[in-house]
Every structure is written in C-alpha cells, then in structure tokens.
Amino acid sequence: MSHDRFTFVLQSSHMATPRVRQFNFRREGGSALYYTPGQFITLHLPWQGMELRRSYSVATIPGTVNEVQLAVTYVEGGRATRLLYDMTPGARVEATGPFGRFVLRDDPPGRYLLVATGTGISPYRAMLPQLRERLDGRQHEAVLLLGVRGPDELLFGEDFLSLARDNRAFRFIASYSRHLPEPPGAHERKGYVQDHLMELHPDPQHDIVYLCGNPGMIDAAVESLKTVGFDNHNMRREKYVSSN
Ligand SMILES: Cc1cc2nc3c(=O)[nH]c(=O)nc-3n(C[C@H](O)[C@H](O)[C@H](O)COP(=O)(O)OP(=O)(O)OC[C@H]3O[C@@H](n4cnc5c(N)ncnc54)[C@H](O)[C@@H]3O)c2cc1C
C-alpha cells in the first residue's frame, strides 16, 4: 500500500447536493490510485504561508472511472473548503495516501450496519462492489443508514437505492433530521440516524457496525451500542474532524 505524495489535477466538479460539492481528480501523469474501499486521502493545501492538511474519503466506485472522487461538505468559514470550492478544472493539489483502516474485513457471516451522516456516505459508496459480492454470496446482509437534513441532501442516494432494489439482503434507510417529504418513500424516516440504528436492535453476536461522519453522531451511537454489548471488535469508526 503506497503512502506516496503525489499531485492531483482537478478534472471537474459539481454540486452533488445543495451543501456538498463533488470533486473529480486524476493523478498527474494519469496513473491510477490504488486504495482499499473505505480509505481516505489527505490533501495538502497552501494557506497563508502554512499547509493545511485535510482528509477526504475516496468515494469512487472501483472499476468505474480513473478518477478520485471526493465529496466535500461546505463549511461556513472553513479554510480548506473555501480553497477547494474556488478551484477550477486544471487546478493542481498535493496529496498523500491512501490511509485508514475503515475497510471491510474478513468477517464471519452476519449483518453489517453501515451508518453515515452527510459525506460520511463516501466510503460505503467505494465499498459497493465488495458489498454486492458479500450479499450475493448470501452470507451477509447489510443495512445502510444515512442521516441528512432532508431529501435534497441524499448524497449518492440512487447508488444505494438501486442496490436495495436489486438485492433483498440490502436495505437503505434515509434519516431526515428536518424535512420528511409528503408522502414519504418506503426508505424515508424522520429523526436522527443514531436513533434509527438502535431501532434495528443491533446484536453484538451477529452485527458489525460501521460509523462514519459527524463526531457527535458517532459518540452518541457508540454510547448506545456499548450499553447493548458492543466493543471495539464489532464497532468501526471514522470521525470527520479537522486536523490543524
Ligand atoms: C479521516 C477523515 C476523513 C474525512 N472525510 C471527509 C469527507 O469525505 N468529506 C468532508 O466534507 N469532510 C471530510 N473530513 C473533514 C475534512 O477533513 C475537513 O475537516 C473539513 O473539510 C473542514 O475543513 P476546513 O478547513 O474547511 O474547516 P476549518 O477551517 O478547519 O474549520 C472552520 C470551522 O468549521 C468547523 N467545522 C469543521 N468541519 C465542519 C463540518 N463538517 N461541519 C460543521 N462545522 C465544521 C470547525 O470546528 C471550525 O470552527 C474528513 C476528516 C477526516 C479526519
């Protein structure tokens, strides 16, 4: 696994939801980035004579495009966010990685409970081919819970809805903290994702829980999961916090 420093060149970007911009980078020279689905890369952004290091989960579905797709939430007053949102195609940025152990492991058959807020959905999107394989092998089932404010923020929602349509072992739940559409779709719920997680009656003997995104959501979920017997062996977390 390489932890090289390399240069990304921005190919394109677009607003994927009202508060999230998707950036499509390619490595300078065109070589592919090898990563394990679930990992992140770190961008090194020059800012006022210093270097900001900001990490972003790779959202690319392996085998689809030779691009490193990153989904970045707009943060009011955010330094890296501003620099990234001002970038135009052709812009270059230094990066290192891939890093991280928030990946699927060789787990015994059971149920994955994959929980995200906002852009915390990105690692699960990269895991889609692996998930399909495990679900098709009929050994695993999976429920993905995505917490956002409302339906217009359902980042990469169609990728997961289509897996749920194709595969009975997969279920997708969208948890909306603010707006529930009228009438709601079968996958749509009002409330917080960590509460909807506990309504699935997580079982530490059978389930493995992945938690990604907002640190507050992760702390709340971990507290609740511990009370029903989960520990570090069956809870895996990726907190989206700023580094400097
Ligand atoms: C392993 C890892 C993976 C990550 N992956 C992603 C990812 O895929 N997509 C993504 O968008 N972010 C991701 N993050 C967070 C990202 O690295 C930055 O922290 C984020 O983009 C904010 O950086 P900034 O420089 O714009 O904000 P800063 O200038 O560092 O912060 C400005 C202010 O905003 C607050 N703030 C920072 N982040 C948020 C937030 N998300 N919501 C509300 N307030 C905030 C800070 O506390 C501070 O007060 C990840 C973080 C880690 C550690």
The ligand as a Gaussian input file, in Angstrom:
#p B3LYP/6-31G(d) Opt

LIG

0 1
 C      -10.380000      10.655000       8.128000
 C      -11.199000      11.885000       7.723000
 C      -11.970000      11.823000       6.567000
 C      -12.746000      12.930000       6.208000
 N      -13.503000      12.852000       5.074000
 C      -14.263000      13.903000       4.717000
 C      -15.083000      13.821000       3.552000
 O      -15.094000      12.810000       2.808000
 N      -15.848000      14.900000       3.235000
 C      -15.839000      16.046000       4.013000
 O      -16.553000      17.000000       3.662000
 N      -15.073000      16.146000       5.113000
 C      -14.264000      15.115000       5.462000
 N      -13.473000      15.231000       6.569000
 C      -13.370000      16.555000       7.246000
 C      -12.356000      17.424000       6.459000
 O      -11.060000      16.850000       6.565000
 C      -12.261000      18.872000       6.968000
 O      -12.148000      18.857000       8.350000
 C      -13.442000      19.730000       6.532000
 O      -13.482000      19.816000       5.101000
 C      -13.357000      21.169000       7.125000
 O      -12.133000      21.732000       6.791000
 P      -11.987000      23.321000       6.659000
 O      -10.518000      23.627000       6.585000
 O      -12.853000      23.823000       5.543000
 O      -12.575000      23.864000       8.027000
 P      -11.730000      24.555000       9.236000
 O      -11.131000      25.837000       8.744000
 O      -10.781000      23.513000       9.793000
 O      -12.879000      24.805000      10.297000
 C      -13.647000      26.002000      10.311000
 C      -14.718000      25.899000      11.391000
 O      -15.732000      24.981000      10.990000
 C      -15.870000      23.903000      11.919000
 N      -16.068000      22.680000      11.117000
 C      -15.132000      21.909000      10.534000
 N      -15.707000      20.902000       9.835000
 C      -17.042000      21.062000       9.976000
 C      -18.176000      20.346000       9.499000
 N      -18.040000      19.244000       8.721000
 N      -19.388000      20.805000       9.837000
 C      -19.536000      21.906000      10.604000
 N      -18.502000      22.630000      11.093000
 C      -17.273000      22.215000      10.802000
 C      -14.549000      23.887000      12.687000
 O      -14.717000      23.349000      14.001000
 C      -14.194000      25.355000      12.723000
 O      -14.896000      26.022000      13.737000
 C      -12.709000      14.123000       6.987000
 C      -11.906000      14.172000       8.128000
 C      -11.166000      13.071000       8.498000
 C      -10.309000      13.154000       9.741000

